[in-house]
Amino acid sequence: MTITPQQLLQIIPNAGPVAGVFTPALNAAMERYQINTPARIAAFIAQVAHESANLTRLVENLNYSAQGLAATWPSRYAIDANATPPQPNPLALTLARNPQGLANDVYADRMGNGAPDSGDGWTYRGRGALQVTGKANYRSLGIALTLDLLNHPELLENPVYAALSAARFWSANNLNGLADAGNFGDIGSVINTGRRGNIPVGAADRTALYQRALRVLA
């Protein structure tokens, strides 16, 4: 089963002209990873649409205000993580509206990245339709897709590879099985939090997209 540009626009009206570019890329990726039933396609398209801001953002937006940093990462960037609302600490004030500095700080020394001065956090920030993040994840994805993502991480900003990266993550995490079971909530949990049972950010938007996709593909 494949989708048409018209169906994609019905599901994601705000995609606009990029729907025509993404349709063949999504179809090729879904075929490769057996995302091939209405239930699987609806779940996949809904999650991709949410994570990519309706297919318009394929690289992570790290342009936060100091208050936004404190609210998003209170344990790292708030004076008191338990305060309501949390107030930014001196580090947050330094990194506000500094996407490169923020990436190198918040992603340092994890996911295969080096220290802040390595620049790995910025180089391997979130990219693709489901936001691949971290040097180790770029390395493993590059091996799976036969792409030199360590030296060319920007390839994931190409719709073809953005879609393939999302479908490969989907397959590696057995999200087809959750889609077959109608367990859409846990799909979002795995994508957004790394484990089942959590409420993902944007749960209502994800669900609305999913319900619309099911109607369109019925």
Number of C-alpha atoms within 10 A of each C-alpha: 12 17 17 13 16 14 16 22 19 16 25 21 13 15 18 13 11 15 23 15 12 20 22 18 18 28 20 17 21 27 13 14 17 15 26 17 16 20 21 23 25 25 31 24 23 26 26 24 25 23 24 19 14 24 23 15 16 24 20 20 12 18 16 17 16 23 19 19 26 25 20 14 15 22 13 17 25 25 17 16 17 11 11 8 13 21 21 25 18 12 17 25 16 13 20 19 17 16 16 16 18 23 24 23 19 15 23 21 16 14 16 18 22 17 15 18 11 13 18 23 29 24 20 28 22 23 27 29 32 26 23 24 22 24 23 16 17 27 18 14 20 17 12 11 13 9 18 14 20 18 11 13 21 17 17 25 18 16 21 21 21 28 27 26 25 26 26 18 16 22 17 11 15 12 24 24 14 17 22 14 11 14 14 23 20 21 28 28 18 18 21 20 15 14 14 15 13 15 16 20 14 12 16 12 13 22 18 13 21 24 14 16 24 17 12 17 18 9
